[in-house]
């Protein structure tokens, strides 16, 4: 799965934030000792597209809220590239803690 972050508003720290979010979302959940909640579940990968999209969107929002408080995910949409890979379009905006813009 690929991730595309779409910032809303003025974003000066966006490269660091996007790098952190990409790392968080690329890790299979349960694979990091002492941080088993980090990452997203890969158990959904064999589901139908509508089911995987809903489950992954929910998990993206939860993980961003938990591990990257500088931003909040306002929306997650999906599309597929020419090779059939799922691309998550993640719209981010200012979070409750800290500032990025």
C-alpha positions in Angstrom: 0.0 0.0 0.0 1.2 3.5 -0.8 0.4 6.7 1.1 -0.1 10.2 -0.2 -0.4 13.0 2.4 -2.4 16.1 1.5 -1.8 18.9 4.0 -4.5 21.5 4.7 -3.2 25.0 5.6 0.3 26.3 6.1 2.7 23.4 6.7 6.4 24.1 7.5 7.2 20.8 9.2 5.3 18.7 6.7 8.3 16.6 5.4 9.2 15.5 8.9 5.5 14.7 9.8 4.9 12.8 6.5 8.1 10.8 7.0 7.0 9.9 10.6 3.5 9.0 9.4 4.9 6.9 6.6 7.1 5.0 9.0 4.2 4.4 11.5 1.8 3.2 8.8 4.4 1.0 7.0 5.2 -1.1 10.0 3.1 -4.3 10.4 1.3 -4.1 13.8 2.8 -6.3 16.5 6.3 -6.5 15.0 8.1 -3.9 17.2 9.1 -5.3 20.6 7.9 -3.0 23.5 5.7 -1.1 21.0 3.3 -3.8 19.7 0.6 -1.3 19.0 2.8 0.6 16.5 1.9 0.1 12.8 -1.2 -1.1 11.1 -2.6 -4.6 10.8 -1.9 -6.5 7.7 -4.7 -9.0 8.4 -7.0 -7.0 6.2 -4.9 -7.3 3.0 -6.9 -10.2 1.7 -10.3 -8.5 2.2 -12.5 -7.1 -0.6 -11.6 -3.5 -1.5 -14.6 -1.8 0.3 -13.8 -3.7 3.5 -10.1 -3.1 3.5 -10.6 0.6 2.7 -12.9 1.0 5.7 -10.6 -0.9 8.1 -7.4 0.8 6.9 -9.0 4.3 7.1 -10.1 3.7 10.6 -6.7 2.4 11.6 -4.8 5.3 9.9 -6.9 7.8 11.8 -6.3 6.0 15.2 -2.6 5.5 14.7 -2.0 9.1 13.6 -3.9 10.4 16.7 -1.9 8.1 19.0 1.6 8.4 17.6 1.7 11.8 15.7 -0.1 14.5 17.7 1.2 17.3 15.5 -1.5 16.5 12.9 -5.0 15.2 12.7 -6.4 13.1 9.9 -9.5 14.8 8.5 -10.2 12.4 5.7 -8.9 9.2 4.0 -9.8 8.3 0.5 -8.5 5.5 -1.7 -7.6 5.0 -5.4 -5.6 2.4 -7.3 -2.6 3.0 -9.5 -2.0 1.4 -12.9 -0.4 -1.7 -11.3 -3.4 -2.2 -9.0 -1.7 -1.0 -5.8 -3.9 0.7 -3.2 -3.1 4.3 -2.6 -4.4 5.9 0.6 -4.9 9.7 0.2 -4.6 11.1 3.7 -5.7 14.7 4.3 -4.0 16.1 7.4 -4.5 19.3 9.3 -3.2 20.8 12.5 -3.4 18.5 15.5 -4.3 19.2 19.1 -0.7 19.1 20.4 2.1 21.2 18.9 2.2 23.2 15.8 3.4 22.4 12.3 2.6 25.6 10.5 
